[in-house]
Amino acid sequence: MQVLADLLLPDAFTIAATIKLSIAMLCGMIVGLERSYRGKPAGIRTNILISMGSCLFMIVSEYVAEESRKQGFPTADPARIAAQVVTGIGFLGAGTILRNRGLITGLTSAASVWVVAAIGLAVGAGLVKVGIFLAVFIVIIMEIFRLVVRRIRLERFRYSSLEIVMKKKGIVQDVRKLFRQQKITYTNESTEDVLGEFHYRATLYFRGDREKWIEDSIGKIDGVRSVILQAQGVE
């Protein structure tokens, strides 16, 4: 019974560790709320788990090092386990990076995973104020720069490959008219008759995030069967 009581009754170390883990959970939740609100893959639960897990690794690192010193090993390094977290978290971050229609997405989510792990380690090491400050500061940074990036994105020059399947070749004139109206430059045009359907291909150059609008507008032209617009690059 005494052994069971010793295991269940919290001591000073357990209370301190629980407080650190709770704060790490709060920090992960702060960043995760912003990521979930933006519909990103690394949301609340992911960031909370990463932050708390990293915090626990740091607590275990310090505990093992302290116990090793007590047993006569003065060179015990409390950073060894924590260092593996820094390396291992890269694999989790890589899982959030996606290649979508020629563009790389998920880099911000991968970076948030990496920095939340750092927050967890900081809280686990006792740097509670630093962890909380950084969690709040990260959200502020992402919100402010989201507006800046959106503005930059509107001004950036894009080029994409376009393929349209249409009933008859004359529809190409309607497509070109749409390009001229929207000041979209097009080059490398080609048409091909495949089993009675015409395939029109071209490279488009335009400014701003207009891929969805271009696809929808061309799709509304009478006689167009399908539209495929694939991003090739951003300048």
Helices and strands as residue ranges (DSSP letters): H 2-8, H 12-37, H 44-70, H 79-94, E 98-100, E 103-105, H 107-124, H 128-155, E 157-166, H 171-181, E 185-194, E 197-207, H 211-219, E 224-234
